[in-house]
Amino acid sequence: VDLLATDDAKKSILLNNTSYSDYWTDNDIRKYFQIKEMYFKNNDRNILELSKKNKIWEKWNENDVKTLFIFANSAESMNGTNWKRKIPIERYSWFNFWSDKDLKITVSKEKISVK
C-alpha cells in the first residue's frame, strides 16, 4: 500500500485519473511524491495503521498538504476492485477529521476504508 499526500491541485487530478496499471508500473508518476510504503503482516493481511507520530506527517505538514491518496496493490485491486482512496487532510480546515487521529486503513475485496 502506498500513502502519498499532495498540496497541488494538478497533481491531485493526475493521481485521481491515473489507472491501476499506470500507477504501479510508471515510476515517473511515483517519483514526484513523498510516498510512505506500508506492507501487510502475514497474519493481518488487510489492516494497516499509520500513527500520527510517524515521521512522514512532519514532511507532509511542512508542505501543507491538502489531500492524502491511498493506493492498494493487491490481488483484489488487480481484479478491478477499488484500489485507491482520496481523503482531504488540510490542517486548517473544519472538515479535517484526520488532524489528530491515527489512520487505520482496511483493504478488502469491496473497498479501501479509513477509520
Summary of the structure (lengths in Angstrom):
residues: 115
radius of gyration: 13.7
end to end distance: 16.0
largest distance: 38.3
contacts: 287
relative contact order: 0.23
helix: 26%
strand: 26%
